[in-house]
Amino acid sequence: MKTLSLAWTYLWSRPLGAALNLLLLSLGLASITFLLLVSHQLNKAFERDLQGIDLVVGAKGSPMQLILSGVFHIDVPPGNIPLKAVQELQKRIGNSTPPKSVSP
């Protein structure tokens, strides 16, 4: 009990220091909570954007650039592939629907 009364007396003897400590503690907790919420929302958005995509076909170049441009619409598309190559790929896979065009 003596320790609690000592702590209470110390807090009331230095109100500005106690208020600043409390303010900094709440700002730290708020920033950590904000970062956790943003991280969760970004993960959900990436999972939603990747849902239903089994194969990404594109021109020669960086695979990362192809995924970023074709799936997430973040980067510049690496280029076009010939229509004949797309039709050949459709025959191999057995898909009768044409690919969706992606505009930047």
N, CA, C and O atoms as a GROMACS GRO file, in nm:
protein
  416
    1MET      N    1   0.083  -0.120   0.000
    1MET     CA    2   0.000   0.000   0.000
    1MET      C    3   0.087   0.125   0.000
    1MET      O    4   0.053   0.226  -0.062
    2LYS      N    5   0.201   0.117   0.071
    2LYS     CA    6   0.292   0.232   0.079
    2LYS      C    7   0.345   0.267  -0.060
    2LYS      O    8   0.363   0.384  -0.092
    3THR      N    9   0.372   0.164  -0.144
    3THR     CA   10   0.425   0.187  -0.278
    3THR      C   11   0.324   0.262  -0.365
    3THR      O   12   0.361   0.353  -0.439
    4LEU      N   13   0.197   0.222  -0.356
    4LEU     CA   14   0.094   0.289  -0.435
    4LEU      C   15   0.077   0.435  -0.394
    4LEU      O   16   0.060   0.523  -0.479
    5SER      N   17   0.081   0.461  -0.266
    5SER     CA   18   0.066   0.600  -0.222
    5SER      C   19   0.188   0.683  -0.262
    5SER      O   20   0.175   0.800  -0.295
    6LEU      N   21   0.307   0.622  -0.258
    6LEU     CA   22   0.428   0.691  -0.303
    6LEU      C   23   0.419   0.725  -0.452
    6LEU      O   24   0.453   0.836  -0.493
    7ALA      N   25   0.373   0.628  -0.534
    7ALA     CA   26   0.360   0.651  -0.678
    7ALA      C   27   0.257   0.760  -0.706
    7ALA      O   28   0.278   0.846  -0.791
    8TRP      N   29   0.146   0.756  -0.635
    8TRP     CA   30   0.041   0.856  -0.654
    8TRP      C   31   0.092   0.996  -0.617
    8TRP      O   32   0.063   1.093  -0.687
    9THR      N   33   0.165   1.006  -0.510
    9THR     CA   34   0.221   1.134  -0.467
    9THR      C   35   0.321   1.186  -0.568
    9THR      O   36   0.324   1.306  -0.597
   10TYR      N   37   0.403   1.096  -0.622
   10TYR     CA   38   0.501   1.137  -0.723
   10TYR      C   39   0.431   1.190  -0.848
   10TYR      O   40   0.472   1.291  -0.905
   11LEU      N   41   0.326   1.121  -0.892
   11LEU     CA   42   0.254   1.166  -1.011
   11LEU      C   43   0.193   1.305  -0.990
   11LEU      O   44   0.196   1.389  -1.080
   12TRP      N   45   0.138   1.328  -0.874
   12TRP     CA   46   0.075   1.458  -0.849
   12TRP      C   47   0.178   1.568  -0.823
   12TRP      O   48   0.147   1.686  -0.837
   13SER      N   49   0.299   1.530  -0.786
   13SER     CA   50   0.400   1.634  -0.765
   13SER      C   51   0.461   1.680  -0.897
   13SER      O   52   0.515   1.791  -0.904
   14ARG      N   53   0.454   1.597  -1.002
   14ARG     CA   54   0.505   1.632  -1.134
   14ARG      C   55   0.395   1.610  -1.238
   14ARG      O   56   0.401   1.512  -1.312
   15PRO      N   57   0.296   1.698  -1.244
   15PRO     CA   58   0.182   1.676  -1.336
   15PRO      C   59   0.221   1.689  -1.484
   15PRO      O   60   0.169   1.615  -1.567
   16LEU      N   61   0.313   1.781  -1.516
   16LEU     CA   62   0.352   1.797  -1.657
   16LEU      C   63   0.426   1.673  -1.708
   16LEU      O   64   0.397   1.626  -1.818
   17GLY      N   65   0.518   1.622  -1.632
   17GLY     CA   66   0.591   1.500  -1.671
   17GLY      C   67   0.499   1.381  -1.686
   17GLY      O   68   0.513   1.303  -1.780
   18ALA      N   69   0.405   1.366  -1.594
   18ALA     CA   70   0.310   1.255  -1.600
   18ALA      C   71   0.220   1.267  -1.723
   18ALA      O   72   0.192   1.169  -1.791
   19ALA      N   73   0.175   1.390  -1.751
   19ALA     CA   74   0.088   1.412  -1.868
   19ALA      C   75   0.164   1.385  -1.998
   19ALA      O   76   0.109   1.324  -2.090
   20LEU      N   77   0.290   1.429  -2.006
   20LEU     CA   78   0.369   1.404  -2.126
   20LEU      C   79   0.397   1.255  -2.145
   20LEU      O   80   0.391   1.204  -2.257
   21ASN      N   81   0.426   1.185  -2.036
   21ASN     CA   82   0.446   1.040  -2.045
   21ASN      C   83   0.321   0.970  -2.093
   21ASN      O   84   0.327   0.880  -2.177
   22LEU      N   85   0.207   1.011  -2.041
   22LEU     CA   86   0.081   0.952  -2.083
   22LEU      C   87   0.052   0.983  -2.230
   22LEU      O   88   0.005   0.896  -2.303
   23LEU      N   89   0.080   1.106  -2.273
   23LEU     CA   90   0.060   1.144  -2.412
   23LEU      C   91   0.149   1.062  -2.506
   23LEU      O   92   0.102   1.013  -2.609
   24LEU      N   93   0.276   1.048  -2.470
   24LEU     CA   94   0.368   0.971  -2.554
   24LEU      C   95   0.330   0.824  -2.558
   24LEU      O   96   0.342   0.760  -2.662
   25LEU      N   97   0.286   0.771  -2.448
   25LEU     CA   98   0.242   0.632  -2.445
   25LEU      C   99   0.122   0.611  -2.535
   25LEU      O  100   0.116   0.513  -2.610
   26SER      N  101   0.025   0.703  -2.529
   26SER     CA  102  -0.093   0.687  -2.615
   26SER      C  103  -0.061   0.708  -2.762
   26SER      O  104  -0.118   0.641  -2.847
   27LEU      N  105   0.032   0.801  -2.794
   27LEU     CA  106   0.073   0.818  -2.934
   27LEU      C  107   0.144   0.693  -2.986
   27LEU      O  108   0.122   0.654  -3.101
   28GLY      N  109   0.227   0.632  -2.906
   28GLY     CA  110   0.295   0.509  -2.947
   28GLY      C  111   0.198   0.395  -2.971
   28GLY      O  112   0.209   0.323  -3.070
   29LEU      N  113   0.104   0.379  -2.880
   29LEU     CA  114   0.003   0.274  -2.898
   29LEU      C  115  -0.084   0.301  -3.020
   29LEU      O  116  -0.120   0.208  -3.092
   30ALA      N  117  -0.120   0.426  -3.042
   30ALA     CA  118  -0.202   0.459  -3.159
   30ALA      C  119  -0.127   0.432  -3.288
   30ALA      O  120  -0.186   0.381  -3.384
   31SER      N  121   0.001   0.466  -3.294
   31SER     CA  122   0.076   0.442  -3.418
   31SER      C  123   0.094   0.293  -3.444
   31SER      O  124   0.086   0.250  -3.559
   32ILE      N  125   0.119   0.214  -3.341
   32ILE     CA  126   0.131   0.069  -3.359
   32ILE      C  127  -0.002   0.010  -3.405
   32ILE      O  128  -0.004  -0.076  -3.493
   33THR      N  129  -0.112   0.054  -3.346
   33THR     CA  130  -0.243   0.006  -3.387
   33THR      C  131  -0.272   0.044  -3.532
   33THR      O  132  -0.325  -0.037  -3.608
   34PHE      N  133  -0.238   0.166  -3.570
   34PHE     CA  134  -0.258   0.210  -3.708
   34PHE      C  135  -0.178   0.124  -3.805
   34PHE      O  136  -0.231   0.084  -3.909
   35LEU      N  137  -0.053   0.096  -3.774
   35LEU     CA  138   0.030   0.014  -3.862
   35LEU      C  139  -0.024  -0.128  -3.874
   35LEU      O  140  -0.020  -0.186  -3.982
   36LEU      N  141  -0.072  -0.184  -3.765
   36LEU     CA  142  -0.130  -0.318  -3.772
   36LEU      C  143  -0.256  -0.321  -3.857
   36LEU      O  144  -0.278  -0.415  -3.933
   37LEU      N  145  -0.340  -0.218  -3.844
   37LEU     CA  146  -0.462  -0.211  -3.925
   37LEU      C  147  -0.430  -0.194  -4.073
   37LEU      O  148  -0.492  -0.260  -4.156
   38VAL      N  149  -0.335  -0.108  -4.106
   38VAL     CA  150  -0.296  -0.088  -4.246
   38VAL      C  151  -0.238  -0.216  -4.304
   38VAL      O  152  -0.269  -0.252  -4.418
   39SER      N  153  -0.156  -0.285  -4.228
   39SER     CA  154  -0.096  -0.410  -4.274
   39SER      C  155  -0.205  -0.514  -4.302
   39SER      O  156  -0.200  -0.584  -4.403
   40HIS      N  157  -0.302  -0.523  -4.214
   40HIS     CA  158  -0.412  -0.619  -4.233
   40HIS      C  159  -0.494  -0.585  -4.358
   40HIS      O  160  -0.530  -0.674  -4.435
   41GLN      N  161  -0.523  -0.457  -4.378
   41GLN     CA  162  -0.600  -0.416  -4.495
   41GLN      C  163  -0.523  -0.441  -4.625
   41GLN      O  164  -0.583  -0.482  -4.725
   42LEU      N  165  -0.392  -0.418  -4.624
   42LEU     CA  166  -0.312  -0.444  -4.744
   42LEU      C  167  -0.308  -0.593  -4.776
   42LEU      O  168  -0.318  -0.632  -4.892
   43ASN      N  169  -0.294  -0.676  -4.675
   43ASN     CA  170  -0.295  -0.820  -4.698
   43ASN      C  171  -0.428  -0.866  -4.755
   43ASN      O  172  -0.431  -0.948  -4.846
   44LYS      N  173  -0.538  -0.813  -4.703
   44LYS     CA  174  -0.670  -0.850  -4.756
   44LYS      C  175  -0.686  -0.804  -4.900
   44LYS      O  176  -0.744  -0.876  -4.982
   45ALA      N  177  -0.636  -0.684  -4.934
   45ALA     CA  178  -0.646  -0.633  -5.071
   45ALA      C  179  -0.564  -0.718  -5.167
   45ALA      O  180  -0.609  -0.748  -5.277
   46PHE      N  181  -0.443  -0.757  -5.126
   46PHE     CA  182  -0.360  -0.842  -5.212
   46PHE      C  183  -0.425  -0.978  -5.234
   46PHE      O  184  -0.425  -1.029  -5.346
   47GLU      N  185  -0.479  -1.036  -5.130
   47GLU     CA  186  -0.546  -1.166  -5.144
   47GLU      C  187  -0.668  -1.154  -5.235
   47GLU      O  188  -0.694  -1.242  -5.317
   48ARG      N  189  -0.743  -1.046  -5.222
   48ARG     CA  190  -0.861  -1.025  -5.307
   48ARG      C  191  -0.820  -1.008  -5.453
   48ARG      O  192  -0.885  -1.062  -5.542
   49ASP      N  193  -0.712  -0.933  -5.478
   49ASP     CA  194  -0.668  -0.910  -5.615
   49ASP      C  195  -0.613  -1.037  -5.679
   49ASP      O  196  -0.626  -1.055  -5.800
   50LEU      N  197  -0.552  -1.124  -5.601
   50LEU     CA  198  -0.493  -1.247  -5.655
   50LEU      C  199  -0.592  -1.361  -5.667
   50LEU      O  200  -0.560  -1.464  -5.726
   51GLN      N  201  -0.711  -1.344  -5.614
   51GLN     CA  202  -0.810  -1.451  -5.614
   51GLN      C  203  -0.855  -1.480  -5.758
   51GLN      O  204  -0.892  -1.388  -5.831
   52GLY      N  205  -0.851  -1.605  -5.797
   52GLY     CA  206  -0.900  -1.646  -5.929
   52GLY      C  207  -0.796  -1.636  -6.039
   52GLY      O  208  -0.829  -1.662  -6.155
   53ILE      N  209  -0.674  -1.600  -6.009
   53ILE     CA  210  -0.569  -1.590  -6.111
   53ILE      C  211  -0.481  -1.713  -6.100
   53ILE      O  212  -0.413  -1.735  -6.000
   54ASP      N  213  -0.483  -1.794  -6.206
   54ASP     CA  214  -0.403  -1.916  -6.207
   54ASP      C  215  -0.278  -1.902  -6.293
   54ASP      O  216  -0.176  -1.967  -6.266
   55LEU      N  217  -0.285  -1.816  -6.396
   55LEU     CA  218  -0.175  -1.806  -6.490
   55LEU      C  219  -0.168  -1.664  -6.542
   55LEU      O  220  -0.270  -1.604  -6.573
   56VAL      N  221  -0.047  -1.612  -6.553
   56VAL     CA  222  -0.025  -1.479  -6.611
   56VAL      C  223   0.070  -1.497  -6.728
   56VAL      O  224   0.181  -1.548  -6.713
   57VAL      N  225   0.025  -1.454  -6.845
   57VAL     CA  226   0.105  -1.468  -6.967
   57VAL      C  227   0.137  -1.329  -7.016
   57VAL      O  228   0.051  -1.241  -7.021
   58GLY      N  229   0.264  -1.309  -7.054
   58GLY     CA  230   0.302  -1.178  -7.103
   58GLY      C  231   0.428  -1.184  -7.186
   58GLY      O  232   0.485  -1.290  -7.208
   59ALA      N  233   0.470  -1.067  -7.232
   59ALA     CA  234   0.588  -1.056  -7.316
   59ALA      C  235   0.714  -1.083  -7.235
   59ALA      O  236   0.712  -1.087  -7.112
   60LYS      N  237   0.824  -1.103  -7.308
   60LYS     CA  238   0.953  -1.124  -7.242
   60LYS      C  239   0.988  -1.002  -7.158
   60LYS      O  240   0.957  -0.889  -7.195
   61GLY      N  241   1.051  -1.027  -7.049
   61GLY     CA  242   1.091  -0.919  -6.960
   61GLY      C  243   1.090  -0.967  -6.817
   61GLY      O  244   1.102  -1.086  -6.788
   62SER      N  245   1.076  -0.874  -6.730
   62SER     CA  246   1.080  -0.904  -6.588
   62SER      C  247   0.948  -0.968  -6.543
   62SER      O  248   0.841  -0.912  -6.567
   63PRO      N  249   0.954  -1.084  -6.478
   63PRO     CA  250   0.832  -1.145  -6.426
   63PRO      C  251   0.764  -1.057  -6.320
   63PRO      O  252   0.641  -1.053  -6.310
   64MET      N  253   0.846  -0.987  -6.241
   64MET     CA  254   0.790  -0.898  -6.138
   64MET      C  255   0.710  -0.786  -6.203
   64MET      O  256   0.601  -0.752  -6.157
   65GLN      N  257   0.763  -0.730  -6.310
   65GLN     CA  258   0.693  -0.622  -6.380
   65GLN      C  259   0.564  -0.673  -6.442
   65GLN      O  260   0.463  -0.603  -6.443
   66LEU      N  261   0.565  -0.795  -6.493
   66LEU     CA  262   0.446  -0.855  -6.552
   66LEU      C  263   0.336  -0.873  -6.447
   66LEU      O  264   0.220  -0.842  -6.473
   67ILE      N  265   0.373  -0.922  -6.329
   67ILE     CA  266   0.274  -0.941  -6.222
   67ILE      C  267   0.224  -0.806  -6.172
   67ILE      O  268   0.103  -0.788  -6.154
   68LEU      N  269   0.315  -0.711  -6.151
   68LEU     CA  270   0.273  -0.580  -6.100
   68LEU      C  271   0.181  -0.508  -6.197
   68LEU      O  272   0.085  -0.443  -6.155
   69SER      N  273   0.208  -0.520  -6.326
   69SER     CA  274   0.125  -0.449  -6.423
   69SER      C  275  -0.003  -0.525  -6.454
   69SER      O  276  -0.110  -0.465  -6.465
   70GLY      N  277   0.007  -0.658  -6.469
   70GLY     CA  278  -0.110  -0.734  -6.510
   70GLY      C  279  -0.209  -0.763  -6.400
   70GLY      O  280  -0.329  -0.771  -6.425
   71VAL      N  281  -0.160  -0.780  -6.280
   71VAL     CA  282  -0.248  -0.819  -6.170
   71VAL      C  283  -0.284  -0.701  -6.080
   71VAL      O  284  -0.401  -0.677  -6.050
   72PHE      N  285  -0.181  -0.626  -6.039
   72PHE     CA  286  -0.205  -0.518  -5.944
   72PHE      C  287  -0.219  -0.381  -6.009
   72PHE      O  288  -0.255  -0.285  -5.941
   73HIS      N  289  -0.192  -0.369  -6.139
   73HIS     CA  290  -0.204  -0.242  -6.214
   73HIS      C  291  -0.117  -0.133  -6.151
   73HIS      O  292  -0.159  -0.018  -6.138
   74ILE      N  293   0.005  -0.171  -6.114
   74ILE     CA  294   0.095  -0.075  -6.049
   74ILE      C  295   0.203  -0.027  -6.144
   74ILE      O  296   0.236   0.091  -6.144
   75ASP      N  297   0.258  -0.117  -6.224
   75ASP     CA  298   0.373  -0.085  -6.309
   75ASP      C  299   0.330  -0.071  -6.454
   75ASP      O  300   0.215  -0.097  -6.489
   76VAL      N  301   0.423  -0.030  -6.538
   76VAL     CA  302   0.400  -0.018  -6.682
   76VAL      C  303   0.404  -0.159  -6.743
   76VAL      O  304   0.493  -0.237  -6.710
   77PRO      N  305   0.309  -0.193  -6.832
   77PRO     CA  306   0.311  -0.326  -6.894
   77PRO      C  307   0.439  -0.348  -6.975
   77PRO      O  308   0.487  -0.256  -7.041
   78PRO      N  309   0.494  -0.471  -6.970
   78PRO     CA  310   0.620  -0.496  -7.041
   78PRO      C  311   0.606  -0.501  -7.192
   78PRO      O  312   0.707  -0.490  -7.262
   79GLY      N  313   0.489  -0.517  -7.246
   79GLY     CA  314   0.470  -0.521  -7.390
   79GLY      C  315   0.360  -0.619  -7.428
   79GLY      O  316   0.293  -0.675  -7.341
   80ASN      N  317   0.342  -0.637  -7.557
   80ASN     CA  318   0.237  -0.725  -7.608
   80ASN      C  319   0.296  -0.855  -7.658
   80ASN      O  320   0.415  -0.862  -7.692
   81ILE      N  321   0.212  -0.957  -7.663
   81ILE     CA  322   0.253  -1.083  -7.724
   81ILE      C  323   0.167  -1.102  -7.848
   81ILE      O  324   0.055  -1.051  -7.854
   82PRO      N  325   0.217  -1.174  -7.947
   82PRO     CA  326   0.140  -1.194  -8.070
   82PRO      C  327   0.010  -1.271  -8.043
   82PRO      O  328   0.005  -1.357  -7.955
   83LEU      N  329  -0.094  -1.239  -8.119
   83LEU     CA  330  -0.223  -1.305  -8.104
   83LEU      C  331  -0.211  -1.454  -8.133
   83LEU      O  332  -0.280  -1.536  -8.072
   84LYS      N  333  -0.124  -1.489  -8.226
   84LYS     CA  334  -0.105  -1.629  -8.261
   84LYS      C  335  -0.054  -1.708  -8.140
   84LYS      O  336  -0.095  -1.822  -8.117
   85ALA      N  337   0.034  -1.648  -8.063
   85ALA     CA  338   0.086  -1.715  -7.943
   85ALA      C  339  -0.024  -1.735  -7.839
   85ALA      O  340  -0.027  -1.837  -7.770
   86VAL      N  341  -0.114  -1.639  -7.828
   86VAL     CA  342  -0.226  -1.652  -7.733
   86VAL      C  343  -0.319  -1.762  -7.778
   86VAL      O  344  -0.364  -1.843  -7.696
   87GLN      N  345  -0.349  -1.767  -7.907
   87GLN     CA  346  -0.438  -1.872  -7.959
   87GLN      C  347  -0.376  -2.010  -7.942
   87GLN      O  348  -0.446  -2.107  -7.912
   88GLU      N  349  -0.245  -2.020  -7.962
   88GLU     CA  350  -0.175  -2.147  -7.943
   88GLU      C  351  -0.182  -2.190  -7.797
   88GLU      O  352  -0.203  -2.308  -7.768
   89LEU      N  353  -0.165  -2.097  -7.707
   89LEU     CA  354  -0.173  -2.127  -7.565
   89LEU      C  355  -0.314  -2.170  -7.525
   89LEU      O  356  -0.330  -2.259  -7.442
   90GLN      N  357  -0.415  -2.108  -7.585
   90GLN     CA  358  -0.553  -2.146  -7.556
   90GLN      C  359  -0.581  -2.288  -7.602
   90GLN      O  360  -0.654  -2.362  -7.536
   91LYS      N  361  -0.524  -2.326  -7.714
   91LYS     CA  362  -0.544  -2.463  -7.764
   91LYS      C  363  -0.480  -2.564  -7.668
   91LYS      O  364  -0.538  -2.669  -7.640
   92ARG      N  365  -0.362  -2.531  -7.617
   92ARG     CA  366  -0.294  -2.622  -7.525
   92ARG      C  367  -0.370  -2.636  -7.394
   92ARG      O  368  -0.383  -2.746  -7.341
   93ILE      N  369  -0.419  -2.525  -7.343
   93ILE     CA  370  -0.488  -2.526  -7.214
   93ILE      C  371  -0.631  -2.577  -7.229
   93ILE      O  372  -0.683  -2.641  -7.138
   94GLY      N  373  -0.693  -2.550  -7.343
   94GLY     CA  374  -0.830  -2.592  -7.364
   94GLY      C  375  -0.931  -2.488  -7.319
   94GLY      O  376  -1.046  -2.522  -7.291
   95ASN      N  377  -0.890  -2.364  -7.311
   95ASN     CA  378  -0.978  -2.257  -7.268
   95ASN      C  379  -1.039  -2.191  -7.391
   95ASN      O  380  -0.968  -2.150  -7.482
   96SER      N  381  -1.170  -2.181  -7.393
   96SER     CA  382  -1.235  -2.122  -7.510
   96SER      C  383  -1.264  -1.974  -7.493
   96SER      O  384  -1.310  -1.909  -7.587
   97THR      N  385  -1.239  -1.918  -7.374
   97THR     CA  386  -1.266  -1.776  -7.354
   97THR      C  387  -1.141  -1.695  -7.384
   97THR      O  388  -1.030  -1.735  -7.346
   98PRO      N  389  -1.157  -1.582  -7.454
   98PRO     CA  390  -1.040  -1.500  -7.484
   98PRO      C  391  -0.986  -1.433  -7.358
   98PRO      O  392  -1.061  -1.413  -7.262
   99PRO      N  393  -0.859  -1.400  -7.357
   99PRO     CA  394  -0.803  -1.335  -7.237
   99PRO      C  395  -0.858  -1.194  -7.221
   99PRO      O  396  -0.894  -1.128  -7.318
  100LYS      N  397  -0.864  -1.151  -7.097
  100LYS     CA  398  -0.911  -1.016  -7.069
  100LYS      C  399  -0.801  -0.917  -7.105
  100LYS      O  400  -0.684  -0.940  -7.076
  101SER      N  401  -0.840  -0.807  -7.168
  101SER     CA  402  -0.740  -0.706  -7.200
  101SER      C  403  -0.724  -0.615  -7.080
  101SER      O  404  -0.821  -0.579  -7.013
  102VAL      N  405  -0.602  -0.579  -7.054
  102VAL     CA  406  -0.570  -0.493  -6.940
  102VAL      C  407  -0.523  -0.359  -6.995
  102VAL      O  408  -0.423  -0.352  -7.067
  103SER      N  409  -0.594  -0.253  -6.960
  103SER     CA  410  -0.552  -0.122  -7.004
  103SER      C  411  -0.486  -0.048  -6.887
  103SER      O  412  -0.534  -0.056  -6.774
  104PRO      N  413  -0.375   0.022  -6.915
  104PRO     CA  414  -0.304   0.089  -6.805
  104PRO      C  415  -0.380   0.206  -6.748
  104PRO      O  416  -0.332   0.271  -6.656
   0.00000   0.00000   0.00000
